[in-house]
Amino acid sequence: MAASPSTARAINDRLALRLLREGPLTAGQLTSLTGLSRPTVADLVDRLQDSGLVRVVGEAGGRRRGPNARLYGIVADRAHLAALDVRTDGVAVVVADLLGTTLAEAASPVGGDTATETAVERVATLLERTVREAGASRLHSVGIGAPGLVDPVTGELRDTSGLPAWHRRLVGALQERLAAAVLVENETNLAALAEARLGAAHGPDTFVLLWLGHGVGAGLVLDGKLRRGASGGAGEIGFLPVPGTSRLPSAVACDGGFHSLAGSGAVSALAERYGVKAVPVAAEPPSAALVRAAVAGRGVAPGEFLDALADRLVLGAAAVSAVLDPGRIVLGGEMGQAGGAALASRTETRLAALSPLRTEVRASALGGAAVLRGALLTAREAAQDALFAGDV
């Protein structure tokens, strides 16, 4: 059955808007990219300008006789977005326009002894202040990255032992306080999305991000889709039983699992054993500075430390490779980025000796910033989908 004229117009408009997300285009370029006729493109450009979603942002080409072709772009300030990276000891905030351009950002610590309501109020106030500094009147969408499990059915952050109570309370409080859509996702999953769009996983539609920060985790992207699992726990690799630990993990604690070998505390202890020292950098796990120092050749035995660390990391990487055959593993988080090619190549060499499946290992391009970038991408896509569908 042929689409009605109104349906066809809506389809054409959304196609053009998807193309304009990547940057300004002329009517001629839209005609070429969409395959639509010139009169059809002229009509849709007029409709999109009348709706306030698109405007003329410049001209294409050098000066010539006659008018230059107009460049059309999405109206970036039609909506504003926010992203939050919620950690156990603080939060980072960024406010951006509809195209994802950062307008303002801020961060604040939240101590472990802070009362739940006090912590929630502190974060909400920080967000509202950052919104004002960005010159935004209101937010359309807010993306939040947090440790812990997100229910794949309800989209809610589950009550997980070991995490501050204010994490779970924050989402509901922001939903009540803001006239905005509030979306929460596991931090490692958001990092995987960011690496796929902007970082070391760009290209393949199947890969695994091995998160190496204060704790460890994995983000699984298979056939172009983020896999969360039946309960939202896919990638909880910190609980993976591995050799080299003194005990097994339990249902309530990952001590004894892969976390005991690759978490920040374990890596810091390993660095001390090899005489690697470094001054910690604010807002990142201490292990990242130690790995960075080893890559730079500082310490009594920096190379041996990196070898020993790769011996640990390959245990998790081999398990992932054997079950999922991802083709590419990205060593993510602050520690993965700090290790760079030196740590990635060591891990890849060891993985090739353990697994018959060809798997390349790359270092993160975004490090700890990937969570915030992924949260902003999530908020941006939600806002664009809503606005471009006419849901203002």
C-alpha positions in Angstrom: 0.0 0.0 0.0 1.4 3.4 -1.0 2.1 5.9 1.8 -0.4 8.8 2.1 1.0 12.2 1.1 1.3 13.3 4.8 3.1 10.1 5.7 5.5 10.5 2.7 6.2 14.1 3.8 7.0 13.0 7.3 9.3 10.3 6.1 11.1 12.7 3.8 11.5 15.3 6.5 13.0 12.8 8.9 15.4 11.6 6.3 16.6 15.1 5.6 16.9 15.8 9.3 19.0 12.7 9.9 21.4 13.9 7.2 21.5 17.4 8.6 22.6 16.0 12.0 26.0 15.4 10.5 26.4 19.0 9.4 24.9 21.8 7.1 23.9 20.9 3.5 22.7 22.7 0.5 19.4 21.9 -1.2 21.3 20.4 -4.0 23.3 18.1 -1.6 20.0 17.1 0.0 18.6 16.2 -3.4 21.6 14.1 -4.2 21.8 12.3 -0.8 18.1 11.6 -0.5 17.3 10.8 -4.1 14.3 13.0 -3.9 13.3 15.5 -6.7 14.4 19.1 -6.5 10.8 20.4 -6.0 10.2 17.8 -3.2 13.4 18.9 -1.4 12.4 22.6 -1.8 9.1 21.9 -0.2 10.6 19.9 2.7 13.2 22.7 3.4 10.4 25.2 3.5 8.4 23.0 6.0 11.5 22.5 8.2 12.2 26.2 8.3 8.6 27.0 9.1 8.7 24.4 12.0 11.8 26.1 13.5 14.0 23.0 13.1 16.1 24.3 10.2 17.5 27.6 9.2 20.0 29.1 6.7 23.5 29.0 8.4 25.7 30.2 5.5 26.6 29.8 1.9 28.4 27.1 0.0 31.3 27.7 -2.4 33.4 30.8 -3.3 31.9 33.9 -4.8 30.6 33.6 -8.3 28.2 35.3 -10.6 24.7 34.9 -9.2 23.8 33.9 -5.7 25.7 31.1 -3.8 23.8 28.1 -2.7 22.4 28.4 0.8 23.5 26.1 3.5 20.8 24.7 5.7 21.5 23.5 9.3 19.6 22.3 12.3 18.7 25.1 14.8 21.0 24.1 17.6 19.4 26.2 20.3 15.9 24.7 19.6 16.6 22.4 22.6 19.2 22.1 25.3 20.6 18.9 26.8 22.5 17.8 29.9 24.6 14.8 30.7 25.8 13.6 34.1 28.5 11.2 35.0 27.6 10.0 38.5 30.4 8.3 40.4 30.5 7.0 44.0 32.3 10.1 45.2 31.0 12.9 43.0 29.4 14.0 39.7 30.4 15.7 36.5 27.9 17.7 34.5 27.8 19.1 30.9 25.1 21.2 29.2 25.0 21.3 25.4 22.8 22.3 22.5 20.8 20.1 20.1 23.9 19.4 18.1 25.9 18.3 21.1 28.1 21.4 21.3 29.2 21.9 24.9 28.0 25.2 26.4 28.9 24.8 30.1 30.3 22.1 32.4 31.0 21.6 36.0 31.9 19.0 38.6 31.5 18.5 42.4 32.6 15.9 44.9 30.0 14.2 47.0 31.6 12.6 50.1 30.6 9.1 51.2 29.3 10.5 54.5 26.9 12.9 52.8 23.2 12.4 53.7 21.1 11.1 50.8 18.8 14.2 50.5 21.8 16.6 50.9 23.7 14.8 48.1 20.7 14.9 45.8 20.1 18.6 46.4 23.8 19.3 45.8 23.8 17.6 42.4 20.4 19.1 41.4 21.6 22.6 42.3 24.9 22.0 40.4 22.9 21.0 37.3 20.6 24.0 37.5 23.5 26.4 38.0 25.3 24.9 34.9 22.1 25.2 32.9 21.9 28.9 33.7 25.6 29.4 32.9 24.9 27.8 29.5 22.2 30.4 28.8 19.5 27.7 28.5 16.0 28.4 29.6 15.1 24.7 30.1 16.3 21.2 29.3 14.7 18.9 26.9 16.6 15.7 27.8 19.1 14.6 30.5 21.3 11.5 30.1 22.8 10.0 33.3 25.6 7.5 33.5 25.9 5.6 36.8 27.5 2.5 38.2 25.2 -0.4 39.0 22.4 -2.2 37.0 19.7 -0.5 35.0 16.5 -2.5 34.7 16.1 -3.1 30.9 12.3 -3.1 31.2 11.6 -0.1 33.4 14.8 1.8 32.7 15.3 2.5 36.4 18.6 2.2 38.3 18.3 -0.9 40.5 19.1 -0.8 44.2 22.6 -2.3 44.2 24.6 -3.0 47.4 27.8 -1.0 47.7 26.5 2.1 45.9 25.4 5.3 47.6 21.7 5.6 48.2 21.7 9.1 46.6 22.3 7.5 43.2 19.0 5.8 43.0 17.1 8.8 44.5 18.7 11.3 42.1 16.9 10.0 39.0 13.5 10.4 40.5 14.3 13.8 42.0 15.5 15.2 38.7 12.4 13.8 37.0 10.2 15.7 39.5 12.3 18.9 39.4 12.9 19.3 35.7 10.5 19.5 32.8 12.7 17.1 30.9 13.1 13.5 29.9 15.6 11.8 32.3 17.4 8.8 30.9 19.7 6.6 33.0 22.2 4.0 31.7 25.0 1.9 33.2 28.3 3.9 32.9 30.2 1.2 31.1 27.4 0.8 28.5 27.5 4.6 27.8 31.3 4.4 27.5 30.9 1.7 24.9 28.5 3.8 22.9 30.8 6.7 23.0 33.8 4.7 21.9 31.7 3.3 19.1 30.7 6.7 17.8 33.7 8.8 18.6 36.6 6.6 19.8 38.6 3.4 19.5 35.6 1.2 18.5 34.5 3.3 15.5 33.9 1.1 12.5 33.1 -2.5 13.5 29.5 -3.3 14.6 30.7 -6.0 17.1 33.2 -5.2 19.9 33.6 -5.3 23.7 34.7 -2.5 25.9 36.7 -3.7 28.9 36.2 -0.9 31.4 39.3 -0.3 33.7 38.6 2.4 36.2 38.1 2.2 40.0 36.3 -1.0 39.2 36.0 -3.2 36.1 33.1 -4.0 33.8 32.4 -4.7 30.1 30.1 -3.0 27.6 28.9 -5.4 24.9 28.0 -4.2 21.4 27.0 -7.1 19.2 25.7 -6.6 15.6 25.5 -2.9 16.2 23.3 -3.2 19.3 24.1 -2.7 23.0 23.4 -5.9 24.9 22.2 -5.4 28.4 21.1 -8.9 29.3 17.9 -10.2 30.9 18.3 -8.3 34.1 20.6 -5.5 32.9 23.7 -7.2 34.2 25.5 -8.2 31.0 29.2 -7.3 31.3 29.5 -7.6 35.1 32.9 -9.1 34.5 34.2 -8.0 37.9 32.4 -11.1 39.3 34.1 -13.4 36.8 35.9 -16.2 38.7 39.6 -16.3 37.5 42.8 -18.0 38.6 45.2 -16.0 40.7 42.9 -14.9 43.4 42.7 -16.3 47.0 38.9 -17.0 46.9 35.8 -16.9 44.8 33.4 -14.0 44.3 29.9 -14.1 45.8 26.5 -12.8 44.9 27.0 -9.7 47.0 30.7 -9.0 46.4 33.1 -9.2 43.5 36.2 -9.7 45.8 37.9 -12.8 44.5 36.7 -12.3 41.0 38.4 -10.5 38.1 37.9 -7.2 40.0 40.6 -8.5 42.5 43.1 -8.6 39.7 42.2 -5.6 37.6 40.4 -3.1 39.9 42.3 0.1 40.7 43.3 -1.0 44.2 44.7 -4.3 42.9 46.6 -2.6 40.1 48.0 0.0 42.5 49.3 -2.8 44.8 50.9 -4.5 41.7 52.6 -1.3 40.7 54.1 -0.9 44.2 55.6 -4.4 43.8 57.5 -3.3 40.7 58.6 0.0 42.1 56.3 2.2 40.0 55.2 5.4 41.7 53.1 8.4 40.5 51.2 11.3 41.9 47.5 10.6 41.6 45.5 12.9 39.3 42.2 14.3 40.6 39.0 12.7 39.4 40.7 9.5 38.1 41.6 6.3 39.9 45.2 6.2 41.3 46.0 3.2 39.1 45.7 5.4 35.9 48.6 7.6 37.0 50.7 4.5 37.8 50.1 2.9 34.4 50.9 6.2 32.7 54.2 6.4 34.6 55.1 2.9 33.6 54.4 3.6 29.9 56.7 6.6 30.2 59.4 4.3 31.6 59.4 5.6 35.2 59.9 3.2 38.1 62.3 0.4 39.0 60.7 -2.1 36.6 58.0 -0.4 34.5 58.1 -2.9 31.7 57.8 -5.8 34.0 54.8 -4.1 35.7 53.0 -3.7 32.3 53.8 -7.3 31.5 52.3 -8.5 34.8 49.3 -6.3 34.3 48.7 -7.6 30.8 48.9 -11.2 32.3 46.0 -10.2 34.5 43.9 -8.4 31.9 44.1 -11.2 29.4 42.2 -13.5 31.8 39.1 -11.3 31.4 39.8 -10.7 27.7 40.1 -14.4 27.0 36.8 -15.2 28.7 35.1 -12.5 26.7 36.7 -13.6 23.4 35.8 -17.3 24.0 32.1 -16.6 24.6 31.4 -13.7 22.3 34.1 -13.7 19.6 33.9 -9.9 19.4 36.8 -9.3 17.0 37.9 -6.2 18.9 38.3 -5.5 22.6 38.9 -1.9 23.7 40.7 -1.3 27.0 38.5 1.5 28.3 38.3 3.8 31.2 41.1 5.9 32.6 43.5 3.0 33.1 42.9 1.7 29.6 43.6 5.0 28.0 46.7 5.5 30.2 48.1 2.2 29.1 47.8 3.2 25.4 49.3 1.0 22.7 51.9 -0.4 25.1 49.4 -2.2 27.3 47.0 -3.0 24.5 49.7 -4.7 22.4 50.9 -6.7 25.4 47.3 -7.9 26.1 46.7 -8.7 22.4 49.9 -10.8 22.2 48.8 -12.8 25.3 45.3 -13.2 24.0 46.5 -14.6 20.7 48.4 -17.3 22.7 45.3 -18.2 24.7 42.5 -18.1 22.1 42.2 -19.4 18.5 39.8 -16.5 17.8 41.5 -13.5 16.1 40.9 -10.5 18.4 42.5 -7.1 18.2 43.0 -5.1 21.4 43.0 -1.3 21.3 43.4 1.4 23.9 40.5 3.7 24.7 40.5 7.0 22.9 38.2 8.7 25.4 39.2 7.3 28.8 37.0 8.4 31.7 35.4 11.1 29.6 33.6 8.4 27.6 30.8 8.1 30.2 29.9 11.7 30.0 30.2 11.7 26.2 27.9 8.6 26.0 25.4 10.2 28.3 25.3 13.3 26.1 24.9 11.2 23.0 21.9 9.4 24.6 20.3 12.7 25.6 20.9 14.2 22.1 19.4 11.3 20.2 16.4 11.2 22.5 15.8 15.0 22.0 16.3 14.8 18.2 14.0 11.8 17.8 11.3 13.6 19.8 11.6 16.9 18.1 12.0 15.5 14.6 8.9 13.4 15.1 7.0 16.6 16.0 6.9 16.0 19.8 8.0 19.4 21.0 
